[in-house]
Amino acid sequence: MAERVANLVQGRRYDHLVPAGRHVLTASAVPNYYFYSPTSTVLNVRSGQTYVFTAVWQDSDRVVLVPSALPVG
């Protein structure tokens, strides 16, 4: 069973250290989670690396996680 680390709402972010290894990121549409299936992606975290994902609507009926670039500066 996976350990839940955080629940984030729209406009919030998670910016804490995560140990190296395999992790699963899951995004759900809230409060309508029962209409839409959650989406997940596997992330193999490497020590010292930074990862950025953004949850976005795709085709108006599901949320997907999109890898994003780090902001410059």
C-alpha positions in Angstrom: 0.0 0.0 0.0 1.3 3.4 -1.0 1.8 6.1 1.6 0.0 9.3 1.0 2.3 12.3 1.4 0.1 15.3 0.6 -3.3 16.4 -0.7 -3.0 19.6 -2.7 -5.8 21.9 -3.8 -5.8 24.1 -6.9 -3.1 26.8 -6.7 -1.0 25.0 -4.1 2.3 23.2 -4.5 4.3 20.6 -2.7 8.0 21.6 -2.4 9.5 19.2 0.1 12.3 16.6 -0.2 11.3 13.2 -1.4 13.6 10.3 -1.0 15.2 8.8 -4.1 13.4 5.8 -5.6 10.1 5.0 -7.3 7.1 7.1 -6.4 3.6 7.4 -7.9 2.0 10.8 -8.4 -1.8 10.9 -8.6 -4.1 13.7 -9.5 -7.9 13.7 -9.0 -10.6 16.2 -9.9 -12.1 17.5 -6.7 -15.0 17.8 -5.7 -16.2 15.8 -8.8 -13.8 12.9 -8.2 -16.6 10.4 -8.7 -17.2 11.6 -12.2 -13.5 11.5 -13.3 -11.0 8.7 -12.8 -7.7 9.8 -11.1 -4.6 9.8 -13.3 -1.2 8.6 -12.1 2.3 8.6 -13.3 5.4 6.8 -12.0 8.4 9.0 -11.1 11.8 7.5 -10.5 13.3 10.2 -8.2 17.1 10.6 -8.5 19.0 12.1 -5.5 19.7 15.9 -6.0 17.2 16.3 -8.8 14.2 18.7 -8.9 10.9 17.6 -10.6 8.0 19.8 -11.5 4.6 18.6 -12.6 1.4 20.5 -13.3 -2.1 19.0 -13.2 -4.1 20.2 -16.2 -7.5 19.3 -17.8 -7.3 17.3 -21.0 -10.2 17.0 -23.4 -12.4 18.7 -20.7 -13.1 15.4 -19.0 -9.9 14.3 -17.2 -7.0 15.6 -15.3 -3.4 14.7 -16.4 0.0 15.3 -14.9 2.3 17.2 -17.2 6.1 17.5 -16.6 7.0 21.2 -16.4 10.2 23.2 -16.8 11.6 24.9 -13.7 11.2 28.6 -13.7 14.3 30.6 -14.8 15.9 32.8 -12.2 
